[in-house]
Amino acid sequence: MKILLVRVSSLGDVVHNMPMVADLQRQYPGAQVDWVVEEAYVDLVRLCPGVGRIIPFALRRWRRNLLAAATRAEMRAFWQALRTESYDFAFDTQGLLKTGIVLGMARARQRIGLANATEGSGYESASRLFHSRSIAVPPRCHAVQRGRLVAAQALDYPIDSAPDFGLKRGPAAASARLPWMPPEGYAVFFHGTAGETKKWPLASWIALAKSLPMPVLLPWGSESERQAAQAIAEGSANCRVLERLSMMEAVALARHAALAVGVDTGLVHVAAAFERPTVEIYCDSPRWKTEGNWSPCIVNLGDQGQPPGADEVIRAVGGLLQQGRAA
């Protein structure tokens, strides 16, 4: 059995697609499962056991200079890499026109994708032009469940287990503990997000940091996030603002944390996929869509338009830390 997955972005969505791989390998032991993904996430997908060939897709970069000879050469090389293999099944679980086109370029006996949008998704119905079969999913379908359902319905097998991201079984060296990480347990706050309404108040982050008996590391990805991290650090003596991290350094940060707290953003979903003690904070996005619901060490608080207060998060963190000490 040879299977191709097309899920190119973004960080959280790529992570949420990983349980498809374990499902397919469980149903078809020894199957070749290849993956087309944006070049920025190639190293992340390498952490997922069961993935064979990873085919980098660089549309984000190509768009900046589509007419350049070098860009055209890279696009041609991508097409050739995609066409190297003949697949039994190819799946597009993103449902965009660009991923539909990639699906259509693949050499596959069956090309399978989404028949409909889920609430709040960026689904583009034109993607169905490239399907040989379109699978309907519930309008309110969890981001992890969506890909699993598409494959299960297409290949006629039940979903009878919790999602297995495979990250805990992945190569340890690929996201090993880094020299700048504290030798003792640490907390990480994934406080940054592009949407202003998805942010949690700085005063709440400071109150949470002050309640913790461990160092708190503060990553950032933009100048405004660096300034926010600095403000949190100035409010609590146990905080440290990190240098700017690469994506895989940030993944390692999540993997080794004794506690991860974050708003609805890719890196907090990485921590949850590693099943680290994690509190996911929802301020202005629907919780049902991405909440970590596969492990007792993940707590989800708030909902769209209903951010949790600092006291609620502090209580949840205390419960997780107590649970960890008991274990």
Secondary structure, 3 states (H helix, E strand, C coil): CEEEEECCCCHHHHHHHCHHHHHHHHHCCCCEEEEEEEHHHHHHHCCCCCEEEEEEECHHHHHHHCCCHHHHHHHHHHHHHHCCCEEEEEEECCCCHHHHHHHHHCEEEEEEEECCCCCCCCCCHHHHHHCCEEECCCCCCCHHHHHHHHHHHHHCCCCCCCCCCCHHHCCHHHHCCCCCCCCCCCEEEECCCCCHHHCCCHHHHHHHHHCCCCCEEECCCCHHHHHHHHHHHHHCCCEEECCCCCHHHHHHHHHCCCEEEEECCHHHHHHHHCCCCEEEEECCCCHHHHCCCCCCCEEEEEECCECCCHHHHHHHHHHHHHHHHHC
